[in-house]
Amino acid sequence: MDKKKVVAPLVCHGHSRPVVDLYYSPITPDGFFLVSASKDSTPMLRNGETGDWIGTFQGHKGAVWSCCLDKHALRAASASADFSAKLWDALTGDVLHSFEHKHIVRACAFSEDTHLLLTGGMEKVLRIFDLNRPDAPPREIEKSPGSVRTLAWLHSDQTILGSCTDMGGVRLWDVRTGTIVRTLETKSSVTSAEVSQDGRYITTADGSTVKFWDANHFGLVKSYDMPCIVESASLEPKFGNKFIAGGEDMWIHVFDFHTGAEIGCNKGHHGPVHCVRFSPGGESYASGSEDGTIRIWQTGPEQDGSASNGPSQNIKDVVNEVTNQMRNVLIAEEEKTGAE
């Protein structure tokens, strides 16, 4: 591997057990934030840029499988093996509400308008809680065919995207009718499903494959075989020209989105990588591992491709060429003056 691709990450300690989920907030007036879920039962909030610890959410009595922030980064949510999902004040760390379930909760997601919280897990039931009326019974959506692994909102909260732990495919529910309207077929169970920041793509990881789907027409756009079984993948949000994937081999691999060619990889974790996510501006990406650490890697210039490096290098070449031409003219004039 090319030495220039070795990047020293910011290492974030604090969790005592494996880190299984990461979630970046959008960019807010106060910056952007990173929340992490761990089997140690305590989600943590960090500065998304520096990785500095801000606070720990204390209250769960079992492993936390999923975590998220609303778009303003004012509230957090978590899904746990203690049969509950919790809503937190991200500024104080206080529990705002605890939503009780009858089995392990594996996934949670805030709606785009921040008024709803979606949960799912071993009960195979999707629930939508109204955060303006947290004590009210949730709306229950048609049963999932298997235990819910991942959940996400699509199309301005009109569609729900979900995958299962025990079967392949990604299912799409129409929120209005509460029914499954389409299934995106995969051979293995989908362990990671991410909607791109611009809403164009759905990025999935299943087995040793990363796939990109059209988020509006649901056709398969690209499918790439990975060097190992991967658990998570994330598309760069600004240019959309590369993606990252992490899994069993403990490396975070960087690939060209258009060709699937590997353009970088980073090693530092001492256990399988469970989750990878790009920051909202694409300048860095985070990885969470079985080793209990979070690592934040800067997007190196060698990985930015022509989108960011090409123009600046071209300008440098032009400047150098003009400088050389001016130097040659001056030399020629000096020689002419000397001859006279």
GUKEMI-27935 format. One record per residue (C-alpha): residue number from 1; x, y, z. Coordinates in Angstrom, 3 decimals. Example, Ala and Ser with C-alpha at 12.3 -4.5 7.8 and 13.67 -1.06 7.14 Angstrom:
BEGIN
n/u/v/w
1/12.300/-4.500/7.800
2/13.670/-1.060/7.140
***
This chain:
BEGIN
n/u/v/w
1/0.000/0.000/0.000
2/1.287/3.449/-0.878
3/2.801/5.156/2.165
4/1.031/8.442/1.436
5/-2.287/6.741/2.123
6/-1.404/6.079/5.778
7/-3.342/8.618/7.836
8/-3.063/9.077/11.610
9/-6.596/9.201/13.014
10/-8.034/10.958/16.026
11/-8.630/8.150/18.516
12/-11.687/8.576/20.757
13/-11.659/6.463/23.912
14/-14.425/6.229/26.485
15/-16.515/3.198/25.602
16/-15.696/0.023/27.510
17/-17.306/-2.360/25.019
18/-17.732/-2.573/21.212
19/-18.989/0.492/19.328
20/-21.811/-0.679/17.063
21/-23.354/2.495/15.614
22/-22.321/6.057/14.759
23/-24.391/9.024/13.634
24/-23.330/12.507/12.519
25/-25.653/15.478/12.887
26/-26.054/17.913/10.009
27/-23.968/21.088/10.274
28/-25.592/23.416/12.827
29/-24.728/26.993/13.918
30/-22.631/25.360/16.668
31/-20.815/22.961/14.337
32/-21.628/19.286/13.884
33/-21.764/16.429/16.352
34/-21.177/12.684/16.529
35/-23.161/10.294/18.707
36/-22.079/6.698/19.289
37/-23.881/3.551/20.439
38/-22.063/0.822/22.349
39/-22.733/-2.475/24.050
40/-21.615/-0.758/27.280
41/-25.142/0.792/27.517
42/-23.965/4.439/27.450
43/-24.315/6.448/24.222
44/-21.774/9.279/23.951
45/-21.871/12.690/22.288
46/-18.739/14.232/20.755
47/-17.655/17.224/18.768
48/-17.833/15.873/15.223
49/-14.762/17.749/14.028
50/-12.319/17.181/16.893
51/-13.767/14.043/18.471
52/-13.721/15.748/21.882
53/-16.084/14.181/24.396
54/-19.090/16.351/25.258
55/-21.242/14.049/27.370
56/-22.551/10.568/28.142
57/-26.225/9.586/28.148
58/-26.839/7.451/31.226
59/-29.993/5.440/31.822
60/-30.021/2.272/29.691
61/-29.572/-1.102/31.368
62/-28.518/-3.068/28.300
63/-26.464/-2.807/25.131
64/-27.340/0.174/22.930
65/-27.630/-0.917/19.297
66/-28.563/2.313/17.530
67/-28.354/6.058/18.095
68/-29.229/9.241/16.212
69/-29.528/13.021/16.526
70/-32.264/15.255/15.184
71/-31.292/17.708/12.449
72/-30.759/20.523/14.967
73/-28.607/18.284/17.228
74/-30.801/19.310/20.175
75/-32.156/15.829/20.899
76/-30.715/12.342/20.697
77/-32.403/8.953/20.561
78/-31.141/5.471/21.315
79/-32.385/1.898/20.883
80/-31.401/-0.726/23.428
81/-31.424/-4.382/24.412
82/-33.190/-3.323/27.638
83/-36.475/-3.309/25.646
84/-36.608/0.474/25.394
85/-35.844/3.416/23.137
86/-34.975/6.668/24.868
87/-35.261/10.317/23.871
88/-32.539/12.553/25.316
89/-31.884/16.263/25.688
90/-28.572/16.591/23.822
91/-27.675/19.767/25.721
92/-28.192/18.478/29.272
93/-28.031/14.696/28.828
94/-31.390/14.271/30.576
95/-33.868/11.565/29.556
96/-36.893/13.299/28.039
97/-38.876/10.096/27.568
98/-38.453/6.337/27.613
99/-40.495/4.345/25.079
100/-41.071/0.824/26.369
101/-41.076/-2.164/23.993
102/-41.672/-5.899/24.451
103/-38.316/-7.032/23.057
104/-34.853/-5.787/22.040
105/-34.919/-2.521/20.058
106/-32.284/-2.526/17.298
107/-32.926/0.674/15.323
108/-34.238/4.215/15.741
109/-34.490/7.258/13.483
110/-35.805/10.824/13.752
111/-38.092/12.018/10.990
112/-36.806/14.873/8.860
113/-39.271/17.293/10.470
114/-38.022/16.057/13.910
115/-41.581/15.453/15.190
116/-41.526/11.650/14.937
117/-39.312/8.828/16.196
118/-39.256/5.516/14.336
119/-38.210/2.287/16.097
120/-37.889/-1.380/15.230
121/-36.261/-4.546/16.516
122/-36.813/-8.142/17.533
123/-40.606/-7.706/17.748
124/-40.695/-7.282/13.937
125/-42.974/-4.262/14.386
126/-42.260/-0.730/13.167
127/-43.483/1.928/15.578
128/-43.829/5.670/14.989
129/-43.923/7.788/18.140
130/-45.261/11.362/18.095
131/-42.664/13.365/20.031
132/-45.166/16.161/20.585
133/-47.293/13.629/22.482
134/-44.748/11.128/23.817
135/-47.226/9.469/26.180
136/-49.658/8.680/23.356
137/-49.659/5.116/21.930
138/-47.423/4.825/18.839
139/-48.642/4.130/15.354
140/-47.733/0.579/14.365
141/-46.805/-0.216/10.771
142/-47.311/-3.541/9.001
143/-45.031/-6.195/10.429
144/-41.539/-6.668/9.092
145/-40.921/-10.189/7.730
146/-37.896/-10.490/10.022
147/-36.175/-8.873/12.994
148/-35.446/-5.225/12.134
149/-31.740/-4.353/11.789
150/-31.719/-0.849/10.243
151/-34.267/1.916/9.673
152/-34.230/5.220/7.784
153/-36.708/7.803/6.487
154/-37.022/8.722/2.799
155/-38.943/11.177/0.638
156/-39.677/13.836/3.269
157/-40.915/11.249/5.772
158/-43.294/9.581/3.299
159/-41.297/6.341/3.003
160/-39.520/4.089/5.508
161/-36.492/2.018/4.575
162/-35.779/-1.096/6.651
163/-33.571/-4.185/6.629
164/-33.667/-7.416/8.632
165/-31.050/-9.348/10.590
166/-32.091/-12.768/9.335
167/-32.842/-12.313/5.617
168/-31.677/-10.385/2.584
169/-33.294/-7.368/1.009
170/-34.287/-3.834/1.920
171/-37.987/-3.117/2.280
172/-39.781/0.144/1.614
173/-42.955/1.007/3.503
174/-45.386/3.661/2.338
175/-46.046/5.636/5.528
176/-49.525/6.680/4.398
177/-50.795/3.142/3.843
178/-48.443/1.372/6.255
179/-47.659/-1.331/3.702
180/-44.499/-2.648/2.032
181/-44.510/-1.319/-1.523
182/-41.132/-2.534/-2.777
183/-38.183/-4.756/-1.868
184/-34.621/-4.143/-3.033
185/-33.192/-7.637/-3.390
186/-29.831/-8.645/-1.901
187/-28.321/-12.083/-1.366
188/-27.182/-11.477/2.205
189/-28.804/-9.591/5.061
190/-28.242/-5.837/4.876
191/-26.199/-4.683/7.868
192/-25.990/-1.011/6.852
193/-28.377/1.200/4.873
194/-27.657/4.905/4.445
195/-29.556/7.562/2.516
196/-27.159/10.037/0.871
197/-27.208/13.642/2.017
198/-28.663/14.842/-1.281
199/-31.332/12.120/-1.234
200/-30.163/10.562/-4.509
201/-28.730/7.247/-3.356
202/-29.284/4.459/-0.870
203/-25.982/2.825/0.120
204/-26.225/-0.747/1.424
205/-23.715/-3.267/2.730
206/-24.631/-6.940/2.517
207/-22.079/-9.686/2.994
208/-19.039/-8.796/0.896
209/-20.930/-6.397/-1.395
210/-21.644/-2.664/-1.336
211/-24.548/-1.518/-3.488
212/-25.879/1.887/-4.533
213/-29.559/2.250/-5.370
214/-31.499/5.097/-6.927
215/-33.447/6.478/-3.966
216/-36.316/7.683/-6.161
217/-36.710/4.967/-8.807
218/-35.060/2.188/-6.745
219/-32.989/0.743/-9.571
220/-29.552/-0.711/-8.787
221/-26.994/1.921/-9.843
222/-23.732/0.192/-8.864
223/-22.644/-2.978/-7.093
224/-19.076/-3.640/-5.982
225/-17.472/-6.744/-4.464
226/-15.402/-5.972/-1.383
227/-12.109/-7.531/-0.254
228/-13.776/-8.951/2.866
229/-17.156/-9.228/4.571
230/-18.155/-5.635/5.305
231/-20.597/-4.486/7.943
232/-20.984/-0.829/6.987
233/-20.506/1.577/4.082
234/-20.917/5.333/3.600
235/-20.924/7.611/0.550
236/-18.937/10.869/0.587
237/-21.626/13.590/0.872
238/-20.095/16.596/-0.901
239/-18.796/15.323/-4.245
240/-20.169/11.759/-4.151
241/-16.956/10.582/-5.780
242/-15.869/8.003/-3.205
243/-17.175/5.737/-0.489
244/-15.805/3.930/2.541
245/-16.431/0.427/3.849
246/-15.382/-1.413/6.989
247/-15.768/-4.921/8.293
248/-14.041/-8.114/9.374
249/-10.467/-7.304/8.312
250/-10.272/-4.277/10.693
251/-9.375/-1.894/7.836
252/-11.339/1.091/6.583
253/-11.220/0.874/2.793
254/-11.719/3.905/0.529
255/-13.067/3.322/-2.985
256/-13.744/5.366/-6.094
257/-17.525/5.586/-6.483
258/-17.444/5.559/-10.308
259/-15.028/2.647/-10.836
260/-15.005/0.714/-7.563
261/-11.191/0.908/-7.496
262/-9.622/1.004/-4.039
263/-7.875/4.371/-3.576
264/-6.852/4.124/0.054
265/-7.189/2.177/3.253
266/-6.515/2.868/6.900
267/-5.626/0.458/9.664
268/-5.636/1.200/13.358
269/-8.487/-0.745/14.906
270/-7.779/-3.946/16.814
271/-11.087/-5.594/16.064
272/-13.714/-5.809/13.314
273/-15.188/-2.482/12.177
274/-18.929/-2.319/12.891
275/-19.781/1.135/11.545
276/-18.323/3.797/9.226
277/-19.811/7.218/8.518
278/-18.723/10.335/6.614
279/-18.979/13.688/8.365
280/-21.627/16.012/6.860
281/-19.025/18.073/4.975
282/-17.023/15.073/3.793
283/-13.744/16.346/5.272
284/-13.440/13.331/7.589
285/-15.030/10.007/8.401
286/-15.491/8.024/11.603
287/-15.246/4.313/12.335
288/-16.482/2.335/15.337
289/-15.036/-1.038/16.231
290/-15.206/-4.153/18.347
291/-12.137/-2.742/20.146
292/-14.321/-0.095/21.839
293/-12.756/2.915/20.130
294/-13.969/5.466/17.616
295/-11.414/6.728/15.108
296/-11.864/9.871/13.056
297/-9.853/9.904/9.829
298/-9.182/13.009/7.784
299/-9.998/12.755/4.093
300/-6.476/12.912/2.684
301/-5.726/15.049/-0.392
302/-4.705/11.944/-2.314
303/-8.268/10.661/-1.899
304/-10.063/13.797/-3.036
305/-9.615/13.054/-6.725
306/-9.773/15.616/-9.498
307/-12.824/17.277/-7.975
308/-10.695/19.081/-5.432
309/-7.082/18.623/-6.504
310/-7.273/19.054/-10.253
311/-8.011/22.770/-10.551
312/-5.477/23.859/-7.930
313/-2.747/21.756/-9.551
314/-3.608/23.132/-12.985
315/-3.361/26.685/-11.670
316/0.044/25.902/-10.169
317/1.211/24.500/-13.514
318/0.007/27.604/-15.376
319/1.684/29.935/-12.862
320/4.945/28.012/-13.132
321/4.805/28.092/-16.929
322/4.156/31.854/-17.001
323/6.991/32.438/-14.497
324/9.397/30.428/-16.632
325/8.397/32.344/-19.768
326/8.902/35.693/-17.994
327/12.290/34.539/-16.719
328/13.320/33.546/-20.258
329/12.235/36.942/-21.627
330/14.224/38.787/-18.945
331/17.314/36.680/-19.606
332/17.006/37.306/-23.336
333/16.654/41.063/-22.763
334/19.684/41.114/-20.435
335/21.769/39.237/-22.987
336/20.658/41.662/-25.724
337/21.525/44.698/-23.570
338/24.893/43.227/-22.720
339/25.676/42.587/-26.375
340/24.894/46.175/-27.254
***
